Amino acid sequence: MTAHPGAQRQVHLVAHFPGVNSTTVWSDPAAGSQIDFASFRHFAQTAERGFFDYIFLAEGLRVREHAGRIHDLDVAGRPATLAIITAMAAVTERIGVVGTLTSTFNEPVELARQLASIDHLSGGRVGWNVVTSSDAFHGGNFRRGGFLPYPERYERAEEFVRIAKHLWDAWADDALVADARRGRFADPARIARVAHRGPHFSVDTTPTVPRSPQGYPVIVQAGDSPAGRDFAAANAEVIFTRHSTFEEGLAFSTDVHARLAAAGRRSDSLLILPGATFIVGDTDADALELSREVAHAQISPQTALAWLEAIWGRDLSDLDLDGPLPIEEPAETVLRQGQTSTAIDRRAHAARLRERAEAHGLSAREVVIAETAQHTFVGAPETVADEINRYVQGGASDGFVLVPHLVPAGLDAFVDRVVPILQERGVYRTAYETPANPRPTLRSALGLPAPQPPAPLEVTAA
Ligand SMILES: Cc1cc2nc3c(=O)[nH]c(=O)nc-3n(C[C@H](O)[C@H](O)[C@H](O)COP(=O)(O)O)c2cc1C
């Protein structure tokens, strides 16, 4: 995005519709419906009023379980992502809409068709967050059962995205001729058949949907292992990451940019956007007080207990949450199913939690609050704006995926009070359109170059 030497880097902001984890305070009197379209519309239109790059939705394919029962502490029953992003695109004009969809359990022809369709309907505003999903739980939905071994998930993702790009490229931009004189609507010579036979997919098709206004949807990625980072370096245009402290962000960015160079891609062809929470108050002191209140609402005693049980793999209902962490070592049992998690060494995790508790004199519940409900940006509007800008100018991120704690009004204060300060600082857009780019697509609004053509497909005898 940075246009000339000395220019300040521009801040990118993404609006994460609050998810199905404990960040979302559904019990607050100010919280609205988690499912009515009015909530999604309010959220989308607020994000667009604040000139965010895109609205973002996570997705899980099964209702979460804890100890074999539906996990009843957090939001459940979220409508499907593709339906929501389509509906949000219909009530906005310029902002992008990005959905999380797994490459482990979908099929390329169908998913590419759905995404290309929404990309057309929205005028080129769609992105796809490619996730591999981390456990076998979701596989229970499908005939494939506990499919697929973890190491093969990124192989499947790579093959999936490569096929999808060929499908999106199959119709040349001038394939629709609509030549009434000759009685010809489409030019068959400009529409390619896509054939592929690889380790994970066999495809032989002519896509039904023409090339979209931005060529194809922006590819976003979330997944943090070395294999996940290599996959992002080869395929993604945006990474959604959890590395949200300044130091972690800088280290992550350095690592991923080295992988990007090794993959032969330009450094400006990828944006890194960590997830971040925020609390805005009239003063820094007000915001700090509010942050404490919100953290206690996010981590009720029951939520703290369930979080610890998921790590310890055992029933801890006798634990005094105002006392120390459990003394026994974690078991291998998997109590929590359907949560987005990266592989963790439970004993090491428990040891780290104990160290933190001892160092700061924290009770069991306070440790959970410190681990999961420390808000990334807390302060008066100037403080929050300047802190976000510090990360971006310091190269620790290109901006943030902001996760509010309230539906649907969780972004309002940020848009009304923080965005104008970023604009005053000259680091944030004041319109989506520019003279050079009067009708931006999501990719061009993000300042990303046109993507390189995908690697060839494999066509082998059956
Ligand atoms: C920040 C972040 C967000 C994620 N969001 C989702 C999600 O919404 N749905 C999903 O099925 N998996 C999600 N995942 C899981 C990843 O796609 C991946 O399966 C998991 O992190 C294991 O891969 P890894 O070892 O490379 O991290 C997310 C992962 C990360 C790091």
The ligand as a Gaussian input file, in Angstrom:
#p B3LYP/6-31G(d) Opt

LIG

0 1
 C       -6.495000     -17.455000      14.140000
 C       -7.077000     -18.779000      13.719000
 C       -8.417000     -18.864000      13.356000
 C       -8.973000     -20.082000      12.935000
 N      -10.303000     -20.140000      12.599000
 C      -10.865000     -21.321000      12.225000
 C      -12.250000     -21.409000      11.920000
 O      -12.999000     -20.436000      11.980000
 N      -12.756000     -22.618000      11.551000
 C      -11.966000     -23.746000      11.469000
 O      -12.481000     -24.817000      11.117000
 N      -10.645000     -23.700000      11.773000
 C      -10.073000     -22.519000      12.145000
 N       -8.732000     -22.466000      12.460000
 C       -7.963000     -23.731000      12.445000
 C       -6.908000     -23.814000      11.357000
 O       -7.446000     -23.798000      10.076000
 C       -6.050000     -25.067000      11.512000
 O       -6.811000     -26.203000      11.233000
 C       -5.494000     -25.239000      12.889000
 O       -4.953000     -24.019000      13.368000
 C       -4.396000     -26.316000      12.873000
 O       -3.410000     -25.978000      11.947000
 P       -2.011000     -25.375000      12.407000
 O       -1.357000     -26.467000      13.181000
 O       -1.303000     -25.029000      11.133000
 O       -2.277000     -24.153000      13.244000
 C       -8.156000     -21.246000      12.875000
 C       -6.805000     -21.151000      13.240000
 C       -6.258000     -19.951000      13.651000
 C       -4.806000     -19.893000      14.033000

